[in-house]
Amino acid sequence: MAHEEQVRRWRLILGGEQNDGTAYSLNKTDLQIDKTLEALYDSTRQGGLGPSSPNVSRWLGDIRNYFPTSVVQVMQQDALKRLNLTQMLLEKEMLENVAADVHLVATLMTLSKVIPEKTKDTARQVVKKVVDELIGKLSQPTQQAITGSLNRSVRNRRPRHNEINWHLTIQKNLQHYQPAYKTIIPETLIGYGRKRSALKDVVLCLDQSGSMGTSVVYSGIFGAVMAAIPAVKTQMVVFDTVVADLTEELQDPVELLFGVQLGGGTDINAALKYCGQIITRPTDTVLVLITDLFEGGDEQNMRKRFTDLAAAGVQVIVLLALNDEGAPGYDHENAQFLANLGIPVFACTPDKFPDMMAMALSKQDVAQWAAKEDIVLKK
């Protein structure tokens, strides 16, 4: 039985006809599966799903019936790349049948300006579904890591009266309980330090190059989560050859993502110039630049701006990617220049991002943390 299943799988992989050396006969269901695979992966045909919308819609329904969601998502991406089937996402009926994931959101972002009006609401619903799922998954660990880190970093032993953390102070001084007075003598006071709306500033600066698609999606989600933390003032900047400040859109991450224009050139120098203008408390600011470091603008001035920001006390971190796929191609010379400045450069996965931000906001060594987490720094 196991041997027969292996032969069946090989028959589906080989595709039959002149490629088939198994002599295995497929049943009715397997023949349908074979047709869905052939439509996409038969390299001798162009546009294997056919030009008409019903064919594509039927194919989307078939793969959902025959394959698990993880495989469906891979096949959808392959269809977009191999057959250039952008009409999959330009028809309302088909978009409703697509399995939604981060890669799909990134693709919709690239098509946002050409999606027909009748489809835009459906596209937003698809994006909202993915965004809501990611926020539900990432919100709690991000808030816990960041607020916990800030609470620890701003405690002090000489707080003003209105800054005393009485719960921790009592715990710390339990050994000083005086039975005669029925009270605790607080020899050590613990407080939360300065009381203000934002203890730290964070600037997320995102490269809108097409290759950064999923990184931009995750960055938008994390930006929205951090914007909800009162102790952190979060600003969102995106760039290609021009710079756009999307901070006001952080309250609505779906609109933020549709405001991103994936593709086009890259002017990191201009983005750093803008970030330098909006940073008002350099020693209390973390600048996270997400880019592959391929500069299409003024590379010499870009390097100077990195140097000036670091010298001013801004904690600069460069992420080559913020996704689960790892680092894309990147400019090794610029990465080496930044490493020499002491600016950490690495790719980060979404599950590691909350801890990375916690380390940065408490001014701990992010490069050392990345090494311990087995995140390979780019030297």
MARFITI-605684 format. One record per residue (C-alpha): residue in one letter; y, x, z. Coordinates in steps of 0.5 Angstrom, whole numbers. Example, Ala and Ser with C-alpha at 12.3 -4.5 7.8 and 13.67 -1.06 7.14 Angstrom:
<recs>
{code=A&Y=-9&X=25&Z=16}
{code=S&Y=-2&X=27&Z=14}
</recs>
This chain:
<recs>
{code=M&Y=0&X=0&Z=0}
{code=A&Y=5&X=6&Z=2}
{code=H&Y=3&X=9&Z=-5}
{code=E&Y=5&X=3&Z=-9}
{code=E&Y=11&X=2&Z=-5}
{code=Q&Y=13&X=9&Z=-7}
{code=V&Y=11&X=8&Z=-14}
{code=R&Y=16&X=1&Z=-14}
{code=R&Y=22&X=5&Z=-12}
{code=W&Y=21&X=11&Z=-17}
{code=R&Y=20&X=5&Z=-22}
{code=L&Y=27&X=2&Z=-20}
{code=I&Y=30&X=9&Z=-20}
{code=L&Y=28&X=12&Z=-27}
{code=G&Y=30&X=5&Z=-30}
{code=G&Y=24&X=4&Z=-34}
{code=E&Y=24&X=4&Z=-42}
{code=Q&Y=23&X=11&Z=-44}
{code=N&Y=25&X=14&Z=-37}
{code=D&Y=19&X=11&Z=-34}
{code=G&Y=13&X=15&Z=-33}
{code=T&Y=10&X=10&Z=-28}
{code=A&Y=7&X=4&Z=-32}
{code=Y&Y=9&X=0&Z=-26}
{code=S&Y=10&X=-8&Z=-27}
{code=L&Y=16&X=-11&Z=-23}
{code=N&Y=16&X=-18&Z=-21}
{code=K&Y=21&X=-23&Z=-22}
{code=T&Y=26&X=-21&Z=-16}
{code=D&Y=25&X=-13&Z=-18}
{code=L&Y=27&X=-14&Z=-25}
{code=Q&Y=33&X=-18&Z=-23}
{code=I&Y=35&X=-12&Z=-18}
{code=D&Y=33&X=-7&Z=-24}
{code=K&Y=38&X=-11&Z=-28}
{code=T&Y=44&X=-10&Z=-23}
{code=L&Y=42&X=-3&Z=-23}
{code=E&Y=42&X=-2&Z=-30}
{code=A&Y=49&X=-5&Z=-31}
{code=L&Y=52&X=0&Z=-27}
{code=Y&Y=48&X=6&Z=-28}
{code=D&Y=45&X=6&Z=-35}
{code=S&Y=49&X=12&Z=-38}
{code=T&Y=48&X=10&Z=-45}
{code=R&Y=52&X=4&Z=-44}
{code=Q&Y=60&X=3&Z=-43}
{code=G&Y=63&X=-2&Z=-39}
{code=G&Y=56&X=-4&Z=-37}
{code=L&Y=58&X=-11&Z=-33}
{code=G&Y=61&X=-14&Z=-39}
{code=P&Y=68&X=-15&Z=-41}
{code=S&Y=68&X=-22&Z=-38}
{code=S&Y=70&X=-24&Z=-31}
{code=P&Y=64&X=-29&Z=-30}
{code=N&Y=59&X=-23&Z=-31}
{code=V&Y=63&X=-18&Z=-26}
{code=S&Y=63&X=-24&Z=-21}
{code=R&Y=55&X=-25&Z=-22}
{code=W&Y=54&X=-18&Z=-21}
{code=L&Y=58&X=-18&Z=-15}
{code=G&Y=54&X=-24&Z=-12}
{code=D&Y=47&X=-20&Z=-14}
{code=I&Y=48&X=-14&Z=-11}
{code=R&Y=50&X=-18&Z=-4}
{code=N&Y=43&X=-21&Z=-5}
{code=Y&Y=39&X=-15&Z=-6}
{code=F&Y=42&X=-10&Z=-2}
{code=P&Y=45&X=-8&Z=5}
{code=T&Y=52&X=-8&Z=6}
{code=S&Y=53&X=-1&Z=6}
{code=V&Y=49&X=0&Z=-1}
{code=V&Y=54&X=-6&Z=-3}
{code=Q&Y=60&X=-2&Z=-2}
{code=V&Y=57&X=4&Z=-5}
{code=M&Y=56&X=1&Z=-11}
{code=Q&Y=63&X=-3&Z=-11}
{code=Q&Y=66&X=4&Z=-11}
{code=D&Y=61&X=7&Z=-16}
{code=A&Y=63&X=1&Z=-21}
{code=L&Y=71&X=2&Z=-20}
{code=K&Y=70&X=9&Z=-22}
{code=R&Y=64&X=9&Z=-27}
{code=L&Y=66&X=3&Z=-31}
{code=N&Y=74&X=3&Z=-29}
{code=L&Y=73&X=-5&Z=-27}
{code=T&Y=79&X=-6&Z=-24}
{code=Q&Y=79&X=-13&Z=-26}
{code=M&Y=74&X=-14&Z=-20}
{code=L&Y=80&X=-14&Z=-15}
{code=L&Y=85&X=-17&Z=-20}
{code=E&Y=81&X=-24&Z=-20}
{code=K&Y=81&X=-28&Z=-14}
{code=E&Y=74&X=-31&Z=-14}
{code=M&Y=71&X=-24&Z=-15}
{code=L&Y=76&X=-21&Z=-9}
{code=E&Y=73&X=-26&Z=-5}
{code=N&Y=66&X=-24&Z=-6}
{code=V&Y=67&X=-16&Z=-5}
{code=A&Y=65&X=-13&Z=1}
{code=A&Y=71&X=-11&Z=5}
{code=D&Y=71&X=-4&Z=8}
{code=V&Y=76&X=2&Z=9}
{code=H&Y=75&X=5&Z=2}
{code=L&Y=77&X=-2&Z=-1}
{code=V&Y=83&X=-3&Z=3}
{code=A&Y=85&X=4&Z=0}
{code=T&Y=84&X=2&Z=-7}
{code=L&Y=88&X=-5&Z=-6}
{code=M&Y=93&X=-1&Z=-4}
{code=T&Y=93&X=3&Z=-11}
{code=L&Y=93&X=-4&Z=-14}
{code=S&Y=98&X=-7&Z=-10}
{code=K&Y=104&X=-7&Z=-15}
{code=V&Y=99&X=-10&Z=-21}
{code=I&Y=95&X=-15&Z=-17}
{code=P&Y=97&X=-22&Z=-20}
{code=E&Y=101&X=-27&Z=-15}
{code=K&Y=95&X=-32&Z=-15}
{code=T&Y=91&X=-26&Z=-12}
{code=K&Y=96&X=-23&Z=-7}
{code=D&Y=94&X=-28&Z=-2}
{code=T&Y=87&X=-26&Z=-2}
{code=A&Y=88&X=-19&Z=-3}
{code=R&Y=92&X=-19&Z=4}
{code=Q&Y=86&X=-23&Z=7}
{code=V&Y=81&X=-18&Z=5}
{code=V&Y=86&X=-12&Z=8}
{code=K&Y=87&X=-16&Z=14}
{code=K&Y=80&X=-17&Z=16}
{code=V&Y=79&X=-10&Z=15}
{code=V&Y=85&X=-8&Z=19}
{code=D&Y=83&X=-13&Z=25}
{code=E&Y=76&X=-10&Z=25}
{code=L&Y=79&X=-3&Z=26}
{code=I&Y=84&X=-5&Z=31}
{code=G&Y=79&X=-8&Z=35}
{code=K&Y=75&X=-2&Z=35}
{code=L&Y=80&X=3&Z=36}
{code=S&Y=86&X=0&Z=40}
{code=Q&Y=82&X=1&Z=47}
{code=P&Y=80&X=8&Z=46}
{code=T&Y=87&X=10&Z=43}
{code=Q&Y=91&X=7&Z=49}
{code=Q&Y=86&X=9&Z=54}
{code=A&Y=87&X=16&Z=52}
{code=I&Y=94&X=17&Z=51}
{code=T&Y=97&X=13&Z=57}
{code=G&Y=92&X=17&Z=61}
{code=S&Y=94&X=23&Z=59}
{code=L&Y=101&X=21&Z=60}
{code=N&Y=100&X=19&Z=67}
{code=R&Y=97&X=26&Z=68}
{code=S&Y=102&X=30&Z=65}
{code=V&Y=108&X=27&Z=68}
{code=R&Y=106&X=26&Z=75}
{code=N&Y=110&X=30&Z=80}
{code=R&Y=110&X=32&Z=87}
{code=R&Y=117&X=31&Z=89}
{code=P&Y=118&X=24&Z=86}
{code=R&Y=124&X=20&Z=88}
{code=H&Y=123&X=14&Z=92}
{code=N&Y=123&X=9&Z=86}
{code=E&Y=118&X=13&Z=82}
{code=I&Y=113&X=14&Z=88}
{code=N&Y=106&X=12&Z=86}
{code=W&Y=104&X=9&Z=92}
{code=H&Y=96&X=8&Z=91}
{code=L&Y=95&X=15&Z=89}
{code=T&Y=100&X=17&Z=95}
{code=I&Y=96&X=13&Z=100}
{code=Q&Y=89&X=16&Z=97}
{code=K&Y=92&X=23&Z=97}
{code=N&Y=94&X=23&Z=105}
{code=L&Y=88&X=19&Z=108}
{code=Q&Y=86&X=25&Z=112}
{code=H&Y=93&X=24&Z=115}
{code=Y&Y=92&X=18&Z=118}
{code=Q&Y=95&X=17&Z=125}
{code=P&Y=91&X=12&Z=130}
{code=A&Y=97&X=12&Z=135}
{code=Y&Y=102&X=10&Z=130}
{code=K&Y=97&X=6&Z=126}
{code=T&Y=100&X=9&Z=120}
{code=I&Y=99&X=15&Z=115}
{code=I&Y=104&X=21&Z=114}
{code=P&Y=105&X=22&Z=107}
{code=E&Y=105&X=29&Z=107}
{code=T&Y=104&X=30&Z=99}
{code=L&Y=108&X=25&Z=95}
{code=I&Y=105&X=23&Z=88}
{code=G&Y=110&X=20&Z=83}
{code=Y&Y=110&X=18&Z=75}
{code=G&Y=116&X=22&Z=74}
{code=R&Y=122&X=20&Z=70}
{code=K&Y=122&X=12&Z=69}
{code=R&Y=124&X=11&Z=61}
{code=S&Y=122&X=7&Z=56}
{code=A&Y=119&X=13&Z=52}
{code=L&Y=116&X=19&Z=55}
{code=K&Y=114&X=22&Z=48}
{code=D&Y=116&X=21&Z=41}
{code=V&Y=111&X=21&Z=36}
{code=V&Y=112&X=22&Z=28}
{code=L&Y=106&X=20&Z=23}
{code=C&Y=108&X=23&Z=17}
{code=L&Y=103&X=21&Z=11}
{code=D&Y=102&X=24&Z=4}
{code=Q&Y=101&X=18&Z=-1}
{code=S&Y=97&X=22&Z=-6}
{code=G&Y=92&X=18&Z=-9}
{code=S&Y=86&X=23&Z=-5}
{code=M&Y=89&X=21&Z=2}
{code=G&Y=88&X=14&Z=1}
{code=T&Y=83&X=12&Z=7}
{code=S&Y=87&X=17&Z=11}
{code=V&Y=93&X=13&Z=10}
{code=V&Y=89&X=7&Z=12}
{code=Y&Y=87&X=10&Z=19}
{code=S&Y=94&X=13&Z=20}
{code=G&Y=97&X=6&Z=19}
{code=I&Y=92&X=3&Z=24}
{code=F&Y=93&X=8&Z=29}
{code=G&Y=101&X=8&Z=28}
{code=A&Y=101&X=0&Z=30}
{code=V&Y=96&X=2&Z=36}
{code=M&Y=101&X=7&Z=38}
{code=A&Y=107&X=3&Z=37}
{code=A&Y=104&X=-2&Z=42}
{code=I&Y=104&X=3&Z=48}
{code=P&Y=111&X=3&Z=51}
{code=A&Y=111&X=10&Z=54}
{code=V&Y=110&X=13&Z=46}
{code=K&Y=116&X=12&Z=41}
{code=T&Y=112&X=12&Z=35}
{code=Q&Y=115&X=13&Z=28}
{code=M&Y=112&X=12&Z=21}
{code=V&Y=114&X=16&Z=15}
{code=V&Y=111&X=16&Z=8}
{code=F&Y=112&X=20&Z=2}
{code=D&Y=111&X=22&Z=-5}
{code=T&Y=117&X=25&Z=-9}
{code=V&Y=121&X=21&Z=-5}
{code=V&Y=121&X=19&Z=3}
{code=A&Y=120&X=12&Z=6}
{code=D&Y=121&X=10&Z=13}
{code=L&Y=116&X=5&Z=15}
{code=T&Y=117&X=5&Z=22}
{code=E&Y=119&X=-3&Z=22}
{code=E&Y=113&X=-5&Z=19}
{code=L&Y=109&X=-2&Z=25}
{code=Q&Y=109&X=-9&Z=28}
{code=D&Y=105&X=-12&Z=22}
{code=P&Y=100&X=-6&Z=19}
{code=V&Y=98&X=-11&Z=13}
{code=E&Y=105&X=-11&Z=10}
{code=L&Y=105&X=-3&Z=12}
{code=L&Y=99&X=-2&Z=8}
{code=F&Y=102&X=-6&Z=2}
{code=G&Y=108&X=-2&Z=3}
{code=V&Y=105&X=5&Z=1}
{code=Q&Y=105&X=7&Z=-6}
{code=L&Y=98&X=11&Z=-7}
{code=G&Y=99&X=16&Z=-12}
{code=G&Y=104&X=20&Z=-15}
{code=G&Y=107&X=27&Z=-14}
{code=T&Y=108&X=31&Z=-7}
{code=D&Y=115&X=33&Z=-4}
{code=I&Y=113&X=36&Z=3}
{code=N&Y=119&X=39&Z=4}
{code=A&Y=123&X=33&Z=3}
{code=A&Y=119&X=29&Z=8}
{code=L&Y=120&X=35&Z=13}
{code=K&Y=127&X=35&Z=12}
{code=Y&Y=127&X=27&Z=14}
{code=C&Y=123&X=28&Z=20}
{code=G&Y=127&X=34&Z=22}
{code=Q&Y=133&X=29&Z=22}
{code=I&Y=130&X=23&Z=26}
{code=I&Y=127&X=28&Z=31}
{code=T&Y=132&X=28&Z=37}
{code=R&Y=128&X=31&Z=43}
{code=P&Y=124&X=36&Z=40}
{code=T&Y=120&X=39&Z=46}
{code=D&Y=118&X=32&Z=47}
{code=T&Y=116&X=30&Z=40}
{code=V&Y=109&X=31&Z=37}
{code=L&Y=109&X=31&Z=29}
{code=V&Y=103&X=29&Z=26}
{code=L&Y=103&X=31&Z=18}
{code=I&Y=97&X=28&Z=14}
{code=T&Y=97&X=32&Z=8}
{code=D&Y=93&X=37&Z=3}
{code=L&Y=98&X=42&Z=3}
{code=F&Y=99&X=42&Z=-4}
{code=E&Y=107&X=42&Z=-5}
{code=G&Y=110&X=40&Z=-11}
{code=G&Y=117&X=41&Z=-9}
{code=D&Y=120&X=47&Z=-6}
{code=E&Y=114&X=51&Z=-2}
{code=Q&Y=119&X=56&Z=0}
{code=N&Y=123&X=52&Z=4}
{code=M&Y=117&X=47&Z=6}
{code=R&Y=115&X=54&Z=10}
{code=K&Y=122&X=55&Z=13}
{code=R&Y=122&X=48&Z=15}
{code=F&Y=115&X=48&Z=19}
{code=T&Y=118&X=55&Z=22}
{code=D&Y=124&X=52&Z=24}
{code=L&Y=121&X=46&Z=27}
{code=A&Y=116&X=50&Z=31}
{code=A&Y=121&X=54&Z=34}
{code=A&Y=125&X=48&Z=36}
{code=G&Y=119&X=46&Z=40}
{code=V&Y=116&X=41&Z=36}
{code=Q&Y=109&X=40&Z=37}
{code=V&Y=107&X=40&Z=30}
{code=I&Y=99&X=38&Z=28}
{code=V&Y=97&X=38&Z=20}
{code=L&Y=91&X=34&Z=19}
{code=L&Y=88&X=35&Z=12}
{code=A&Y=85&X=28&Z=13}
{code=L&Y=84&X=23&Z=18}
{code=N&Y=77&X=19&Z=15}
{code=D&Y=70&X=20&Z=16}
{code=E&Y=69&X=24&Z=9}
{code=G&Y=72&X=31&Z=12}
{code=A&Y=77&X=35&Z=9}
{code=P&Y=79&X=34&Z=1}
{code=G&Y=81&X=40&Z=-3}
{code=Y&Y=87&X=43&Z=0}
{code=D&Y=92&X=49&Z=-1}
{code=H&Y=89&X=55&Z=3}
{code=E&Y=95&X=59&Z=3}
{code=N&Y=99&X=54&Z=6}
{code=A&Y=94&X=53&Z=11}
{code=Q&Y=93&X=60&Z=13}
{code=F&Y=101&X=61&Z=13}
{code=L&Y=101&X=55&Z=18}
{code=A&Y=95&X=58&Z=22}
{code=N&Y=99&X=64&Z=23}
{code=L&Y=105&X=60&Z=26}
{code=G&Y=100&X=57&Z=31}
{code=I&Y=100&X=50&Z=28}
{code=P&Y=93&X=47&Z=28}
{code=V&Y=91&X=45&Z=21}
{code=F&Y=84&X=41&Z=21}
{code=A&Y=81&X=35&Z=18}
{code=C&Y=80&X=30&Z=24}
{code=T&Y=75&X=24&Z=24}
{code=P&Y=78&X=17&Z=27}
{code=D&Y=74&X=17&Z=33}
{code=K&Y=77&X=24&Z=35}
{code=F&Y=84&X=22&Z=34}
{code=P&Y=85&X=19&Z=40}
{code=D&Y=83&X=25&Z=44}
{code=M&Y=87&X=29&Z=40}
{code=M&Y=93&X=25&Z=41}
{code=A&Y=92&X=25&Z=48}
{code=M&Y=91&X=33&Z=48}
{code=A&Y=98&X=34&Z=44}
{code=L&Y=102&X=29&Z=48}
{code=S&Y=100&X=33&Z=55}
{code=K&Y=102&X=39&Z=51}
{code=Q&Y=95&X=42&Z=51}
{code=D&Y=92&X=47&Z=46}
{code=V&Y=90&X=42&Z=40}
{code=A&Y=87&X=48&Z=37}
{code=Q&Y=82&X=50&Z=42}
{code=W&Y=80&X=43&Z=43}
{code=A&Y=79&X=42&Z=36}
{code=A&Y=74&X=49&Z=37}
{code=K&Y=71&X=46&Z=43}
{code=E&Y=70&X=39&Z=39}
{code=D&Y=66&X=43&Z=33}
{code=I&Y=72&X=41&Z=28}
{code=V&Y=73&X=47&Z=24}
{code=L&Y=80&X=50&Z=24}
{code=K&Y=82&X=52&Z=17}
{code=K&Y=84&X=59&Z=17}
</recs>
